[in-house]
Every structure is written in structure tokens, then in C-alpha cells.
């Protein structure tokens, strides 16, 4: 895979008001996740996966929870999530854009 242009990107709906698009190499994946359903009263249900994750906040504000510890993040902030650790977000603004990187790639996102 080479360049992915936002205007041409194949977007995958992940829930009502939420979608993602991505780019990857054999060992590294970047995923842009757009949330258009905030703010939310409660965090999403936590999840975990065997991939290391680093998230950059490109737009909006979120509470990002790692193992039940909350971090208020705004544009320009980043957070690292170790493999297999429960994590989730709560949207604080109507629109949020997160840029997630994963190692190894999320094969489940390619289906």
C-alpha cells in the first residue's frame, strides 16, 4: 500500500456516527477514526487487543481511559496503550478525530 488520500479513502463504518480509514505496511498500521456522535455521557465499553497502540488527537477532546485511569486529551496530545491492556474513550466534543497507530497491524481491520 502506498499513499492514501483522505478525499479518496475507503471508509469503514464502525458504529452510527463513527468511521475509519487506514494505511499500512506489513508491520505498522495507521488508522484515522472520525467520531461525529459526541459528546457522550459515558465512556464506550473498554476493549483490549494484542497490538501496541499510540493515539494522536487530531481534532476535538476526549477522556481516554487506560486500565480505568482517565486522561483528558485535546488536539496535539498523544497517548500510548500497551498490548492487552483495557482502554476506551469518552467523547467530550461533538466531533473527534483520533489517529491510531498499531504494531503489529490489525488484520481484523482489513476484513
NUZA-269877 format. One record per residue (C-alpha): residue number from 1; residue in three letters; x, y negated, z negated. Coordinates in pm, whole numbers, plus 32768, in hexadecimal, padded with zeros to 4 digits. Layout:
# residues N
ATOM	tordo	rokol	east	north	up
ATOM	NUM	ALA	X	Y	Z;
...
***
This chain:
# residues 111
ATOM	tordo	rokol	east	north	up
ATOM	1	UNK	8000	8000	8000;
ATOM	2	UNK	807F	7EA4	804E;
ATOM	3	UNK	7FDA	7D4D	8031;
ATOM	4	UNK	7E7B	7D34	7FA6;
ATOM	5	UNK	7DCD	7BEE	7FFD;
ATOM	6	UNK	7CC0	7B83	7F06;
ATOM	7	UNK	7BD6	7B1B	8020;
ATOM	8	UNK	7BEE	7C75	80C2;
ATOM	9	UNK	7C13	7D4F	7F8C;
ATOM	10	UNK	7B36	7E80	7F66;
ATOM	11	UNK	7A7F	7E40	7E1F;
ATOM	12	UNK	79FD	7F54	7D40;
ATOM	13	UNK	78D0	7F09	7C62;
ATOM	14	UNK	7912	7F88	7B02;
ATOM	15	UNK	77D5	7F07	7A54;
ATOM	16	UNK	76CF	7DFD	7A8B;
ATOM	17	UNK	778A	7CB3	7AB9;
ATOM	18	UNK	78DE	7D61	7ABA;
ATOM	19	UNK	79C2	7DCE	7BD4;
ATOM	20	UNK	7B2E	7E18	7C1E;
ATOM	21	UNK	7C26	7E2C	7D3A;
ATOM	22	UNK	7D88	7EAF	7D33;
ATOM	23	UNK	7EDE	7EE1	7DC9;
ATOM	24	UNK	7FD8	7FF3	7D78;
ATOM	25	UNK	811D	80A3	7DBE;
ATOM	26	UNK	8158	8213	7D6A;
ATOM	27	UNK	81B2	81B2	7C02;
ATOM	28	UNK	8113	8061	7BB3;
ATOM	29	UNK	7FB5	7FD4	7BD8;
ATOM	30	UNK	7F27	7E73	7BBB;
ATOM	31	UNK	7DB0	7E49	7B94;
ATOM	32	UNK	7CEC	7D02	7B9B;
ATOM	33	UNK	7BAF	7D23	7ACA;
ATOM	34	UNK	7AA2	7C18	7AEE;
ATOM	35	UNK	799B	7BF9	79DF;
ATOM	36	UNK	7871	7B19	7A2E;
ATOM	37	UNK	778C	7B85	7913;
ATOM	38	UNK	7810	7ACA	77E4;
ATOM	39	UNK	7813	7A59	76DE;
ATOM	40	UNK	77BF	7B9B	7628;
ATOM	41	UNK	7744	7BBF	74C3;
ATOM	42	UNK	780B	7CFD	747F;
ATOM	43	UNK	7947	7DA0	7504;
ATOM	44	UNK	7928	7EAB	760F;
ATOM	45	UNK	794B	8010	758C;
ATOM	46	UNK	7ABD	8061	7555;
ATOM	47	UNK	7B72	8148	7644;
ATOM	48	UNK	7CCF	81D5	7668;
ATOM	49	UNK	7D9E	8276	777A;
ATOM	50	UNK	7EFA	830E	77A2;
ATOM	51	UNK	7F76	81E0	7866;
ATOM	52	UNK	803F	80BE	77DC;
ATOM	53	UNK	7F89	7F77	7822;
ATOM	54	UNK	7FE8	7E08	7828;
ATOM	55	UNK	7ECF	7D0C	7858;
ATOM	56	UNK	7EE7	7B9F	78C8;
ATOM	57	UNK	7DC3	7AAF	789A;
ATOM	58	UNK	7D9A	79F5	79E4;
ATOM	59	UNK	7C4C	7951	7993;
ATOM	60	UNK	7B6B	7926	7863;
ATOM	61	UNK	7B94	7993	76FB;
ATOM	62	UNK	7B72	7AE7	7652;
ATOM	63	UNK	7B99	7B93	7508;
ATOM	64	UNK	7C7A	7CBA	755D;
ATOM	65	UNK	7C74	7DD1	745E;
ATOM	66	UNK	7D8D	7ECD	743A;
ATOM	67	UNK	7D47	7FDC	733A;
ATOM	68	UNK	7C3A	7EF8	729E;
ATOM	69	UNK	7D26	7DCC	7277;
ATOM	70	UNK	7CA1	7C9B	7334;
ATOM	71	UNK	7D6F	7B9F	73F9;
ATOM	72	UNK	7CD0	7A65	7489;
ATOM	73	UNK	7D65	7A36	75E3;
ATOM	74	UNK	7D41	791A	76DD;
ATOM	75	UNK	7DC9	78C9	7837;
ATOM	76	UNK	7F3B	7917	784C;
ATOM	77	UNK	7F41	7A09	7726;
ATOM	78	UNK	7FB0	7B74	7743;
ATOM	79	UNK	7F8A	7CAB	766F;
ATOM	80	UNK	802C	7E05	767A;
ATOM	81	UNK	7F69	7F42	7630;
ATOM	82	UNK	8029	8083	75E1;
ATOM	83	UNK	7FB7	81CA	767C;
ATOM	84	UNK	7E99	8281	75CE;
ATOM	85	UNK	7E40	815F	74E5;
ATOM	86	UNK	7CCF	80F7	74D7;
ATOM	87	UNK	7C8F	7F9A	7560;
ATOM	88	UNK	7B76	7EBE	75E2;
ATOM	89	UNK	7B0B	7D58	7628;
ATOM	90	UNK	79F9	7C69	75C5;
ATOM	91	UNK	79B7	7B52	76BD;
ATOM	92	UNK	79B6	79F4	762A;
ATOM	93	UNK	796A	7939	7770;
ATOM	94	UNK	7876	7976	788E;
ATOM	95	UNK	7989	79D2	7982;
ATOM	96	UNK	7AC9	7A8F	792F;
ATOM	97	UNK	7BD8	7B0E	7A18;
ATOM	98	UNK	7CD5	7C04	798B;
ATOM	99	UNK	7E02	7C88	7A48;
ATOM	100	UNK	7E5E	7DE2	79C6;
ATOM	101	UNK	7F9B	7E9F	7A19;
ATOM	102	UNK	7FB7	8014	79DE;
ATOM	103	UNK	80D0	8112	79D7;
ATOM	104	UNK	80A0	821A	7A52;
ATOM	105	UNK	7F92	81BA	7B4B;
ATOM	106	UNK	7E24	81F9	7AF4;
ATOM	107	UNK	7DD1	830E	7BEA;
ATOM	108	UNK	7C6B	82FD	7B6C;
ATOM	109	UNK	7C53	819C	7BFE;
ATOM	110	UNK	7CAB	8220	7D59;
ATOM	111	UNK	7B80	830E	7D75;
***
